Amino acid sequence: MPTALRTDLALEAISAKKHILVEKPLANMTDTQRMIDACKAQGVQFMDNTMFVHNTRQLAMRRVLDDVEHFGRVKHVQSTFSIDLGNNESWAKDNIRMKKSLEPLGCLGDLGWYNIYFTLWAFDYELPNSVSCVFVECTDEGVPTNVLAQMRFDVGRTASFMCSFKTAFRDNAEILGDKTSISLEDFVVPSALESARFKVTKTSFGSKAETFPVEGKEEEIQSSVQHSAVVETFSRIVLSGDVESTWPRQTLATQIVLDAMMLSAGKDGSWVAVTPIG
């Protein structure tokens, strides 16, 4: 279901007291809040279909981040999510992702959603104070196809990402702490179905700074297929009869940042304050 048509269908389903597992992104933060409020009123679960947060690799990385003595505090997150299908003339002409009437957020909504979500996850879902976003390339209709973005958090903490329909496929990310870093080559979708990897790295100065020795440890996590894991998590909540508020809060936070970036892009990348609803 295209983003432009998703809100009305979701609200109709919620009014029939259906639990909602909705594709991302949402149209805007106002519509997102409407869906969340409607689900709360009906006593049904709201969850978006961001799959990587259901991979057990996230729990393993969280344990590393929470070990402040060894990792330090998260200072910067950087990521890239790009596919090259926009260079295919047929795909660019016919795919809904390139149509303003259906997917007006373009690559920022389709791909950048994951960059934003991963960044917020690393910062334990703290919202940035401000964001800057530039549409480097757009379609003739103004749909973004190549995007650069930055975020500023409190106390000198930052984030940056690139997402694109026009660049070779990449979905890598790095979290930099005061002392150590975490990196992964496939933060959105792992390169293997039932396992996922990440690397913890510490770099130091060699003699006379002629070398920068690197100490690294790669972790491989056995996991269920994350496409299935999101459905299993959603089903568990539904069958339990209890509604969890964590998932809608994470969706709303991501959408709030996405909306601020759209506003910044309309101002040629000017820094825009991020203000949560309510």
C-alpha positions in Angstrom: 0.0 0.0 0.0 1.6 3.3 -1.1 2.4 5.8 1.7 -0.1 8.4 0.3 -3.0 5.9 0.6 -2.0 4.1 3.9 -3.5 6.3 6.5 -7.2 6.0 5.5 -7.0 2.2 5.1 -5.2 1.8 8.5 -7.8 4.0 10.3 -10.6 2.0 8.7 -9.0 -1.3 9.9 -8.5 0.2 13.4 -12.1 1.3 13.6 -13.0 -2.4 13.0 -10.7 -3.2 16.1 -8.0 -4.8 14.0 -4.4 -4.8 15.3 -2.2 -2.9 12.9 1.2 -4.0 11.4 1.8 -1.1 9.0 4.5 -0.5 6.4 6.8 2.4 6.8 7.1 5.3 6.3 3.8 7.0 7.4 2.5 10.1 5.6 3.5 12.5 8.4 3.7 12.6 12.1 0.2 14.0 12.4 -1.3 10.9 10.6 1.0 8.7 12.7 -0.3 10.1 15.9 -3.9 9.7 14.6 -3.3 6.0 14.0 -1.6 5.5 17.4 -4.4 7.4 19.2 -7.0 5.3 17.3 -5.3 2.1 18.3 -5.1 3.1 21.9 -8.8 4.0 21.9 -9.7 0.6 20.4 -7.3 -1.3 22.6 -5.4 -2.8 19.7 -1.6 -3.0 18.9 0.2 -0.6 16.6 3.5 -1.6 15.1 5.4 -0.6 12.0 7.3 -3.1 9.8 10.9 -2.1 10.6 12.4 -5.5 10.6 16.0 -5.1 11.7 15.0 -4.1 15.3 13.6 -7.6 15.7 16.9 -9.3 14.8 18.7 -10.7 17.8 21.8 -8.9 16.7 20.2 -5.7 18.0 20.1 -7.2 21.5 23.8 -8.2 21.3 24.9 -4.8 20.1 22.8 -3.2 22.9 24.8 -5.1 25.5 28.0 -3.7 24.0 26.6 -0.1 24.0 25.4 -0.5 27.6 28.9 -1.5 28.8 30.0 2.1 29.3 33.2 1.2 30.9 34.5 -0.4 27.7 32.5 1.3 25.0 32.1 4.7 26.4 29.1 6.9 25.5 27.7 7.0 22.0 29.1 10.1 20.3 28.3 9.7 16.6 26.3 7.4 14.3 26.8 7.2 10.6 25.1 5.1 8.0 24.5 4.6 4.3 21.5 2.9 2.7 21.5 3.0 -1.1 20.3 1.0 -4.1 21.1 1.7 -7.7 17.7 0.8 -9.2 17.0 4.5 -9.9 19.6 4.3 -12.6 17.4 1.8 -14.4 15.2 3.7 -16.8 12.3 1.3 -16.7 12.3 1.1 -12.9 12.6 4.9 -12.5 9.7 5.3 -14.9 7.3 2.8 -13.4 8.1 2.1 -9.8 5.7 3.8 -7.2 8.8 5.0 -5.2 9.4 7.6 -7.9 5.8 8.8 -8.1 5.0 12.0 -6.0 1.3 11.1 -5.8 2.1 7.7 -4.2 5.5 8.0 -2.5 6.3 11.7 -2.0 9.0 11.0 0.5 11.1 9.1 -2.1 14.3 7.6 -0.9 14.2 9.5 2.3 11.0 7.7 3.3 11.8 4.4 1.7 15.4 4.0 2.7 16.2 6.9 5.1 13.6 5.7 7.5 16.0 2.9 8.4 18.9 5.3 8.8 16.9 7.4 11.2 15.5 4.5 13.1 18.9 2.9 13.5 20.3 6.2 14.7 17.5 6.7 17.3 18.0 3.1 18.4 21.7 3.8 19.1 20.8 6.9 21.1 18.1 4.9 23.0 15.3 6.7 21.1 16.4 10.2 22.3 15.2 12.8 19.7 17.9 15.1 18.2 17.6 18.8 18.9 17.9 19.7 15.3 18.4 18.2 11.8 19.7 19.3 8.4 18.7 17.5 5.2 19.6 18.2 1.5 18.0 16.6 -1.5 21.1 16.2 -3.7 19.0 14.7 -6.6 15.3 14.6 -7.3 12.9 13.5 -10.0 11.2 16.1 -12.2 8.3 16.0 -9.8 10.6 16.7 -6.8 10.7 13.2 -5.3 14.1 12.9 -3.6 16.4 10.2 -5.0 19.7 11.1 -3.4 19.8 12.5 0.2 22.4 13.7 2.7 21.3 14.4 6.3 22.7 15.3 9.7 21.4 15.4 13.3 22.5 17.2 16.4 21.9 15.8 19.9 22.7 17.3 23.3 26.3 17.4 24.7 28.1 17.4 21.3 26.6 14.2 20.0 25.9 13.9 16.3 24.7 11.6 13.5 24.8 11.6 9.7 23.6 9.5 6.9 23.2 9.1 3.1 20.4 7.3 1.3 19.9 7.1 -2.4 18.2 5.3 -5.3 21.1 6.3 -7.5 24.2 4.8 -5.9 25.6 1.3 -5.6 23.9 -0.9 -3.1 25.1 -0.3 0.5 23.5 -0.7 3.9 26.4 -0.2 6.4 26.5 1.6 9.7 28.9 2.6 12.4 28.4 3.7 16.0 31.3 5.6 17.5 31.7 5.8 21.3 34.2 7.6 23.5 36.5 4.5 23.5 35.3 1.9 21.0 33.1 1.6 17.8 30.6 -0.9 16.5 30.3 -1.4 12.7 28.2 -3.6 10.5 28.0 -4.0 6.8 24.3 -4.9 6.6 22.4 -3.0 9.2 19.0 -3.1 7.4 18.9 -6.7 6.0 21.6 -9.2 7.0 23.6 -10.9 4.3 22.6 -14.3 5.6 19.2 -15.6 6.6 19.9 -17.2 10.0 22.9 -15.3 11.2 24.1 -11.7 11.5 27.5 -10.1 12.2 28.9 -6.9 13.7 32.4 -5.8 14.7 33.6 -4.1 17.8 36.8 -2.1 17.1 39.3 -0.2 19.1 42.1 1.8 17.4 45.3 3.2 19.0 48.5 5.0 18.0 51.5 3.0 17.0 55.1 4.1 17.6 55.6 7.6 16.3 52.0 7.4 14.9 53.4 5.6 11.9 50.6 3.0 12.3 47.2 3.0 13.8 46.9 -0.6 15.3 43.4 -1.9 15.2 42.0 -4.4 17.8 38.8 -5.9 16.4 36.4 -8.6 17.5 33.7 -9.8 15.1 30.6 -11.2 16.6 28.3 -13.6 14.7 24.8 -14.0 16.1 22.5 -16.9 15.3 19.0 -15.6 14.7 15.7 -16.3 13.2 14.9 -14.7 9.9 14.0 -11.1 10.8 11.2 -10.9 8.3 9.6 -13.7 10.3 10.7 -12.3 13.7 8.7 -9.1 13.2 5.5 -11.1 12.6 6.2 -13.4 15.5 6.7 -10.5 17.8 3.5 -8.8 16.6 1.6 -12.1 16.9 2.9 -12.7 20.4 1.6 -9.3 21.6 -1.8 -9.8 19.9 -2.2 -13.3 21.4 -1.2 -12.1 24.9 -4.1 -9.7 25.0 -1.8 -6.9 26.3 -0.9 -3.8 24.2 2.7 -2.7 24.2 3.4 1.1 24.0 7.1 0.8 23.1 6.5 0.1 19.4 4.2 3.1 18.6 6.6 5.4 20.5 9.5 4.3 18.4 7.5 4.7 15.2 6.4 8.2 16.2 10.0 9.3 17.1 11.2 8.2 13.7 8.4 9.9 11.8 9.0 13.2 13.8 12.6 13.2 12.7 11.7 12.3 9.1 9.2 15.2 9.0 11.8 17.6 10.3 14.2 16.5 7.6 11.5 17.1 4.9 11.1 20.6 6.3 14.9 21.2 6.3 15.2 20.0 2.7 12.5 22.5 1.7 14.8 25.2 3.2 17.9 24.1 1.3 19.3 22.2 4.2 18.8 24.8 6.9 18.9 23.4 10.5 15.4 22.7 11.7 14.5 22.2 15.4 12.9 18.8 16.2 9.8 19.2 18.4 7.8 16.2 19.5 4.0 16.2 19.4 2.5 17.2 22.7 
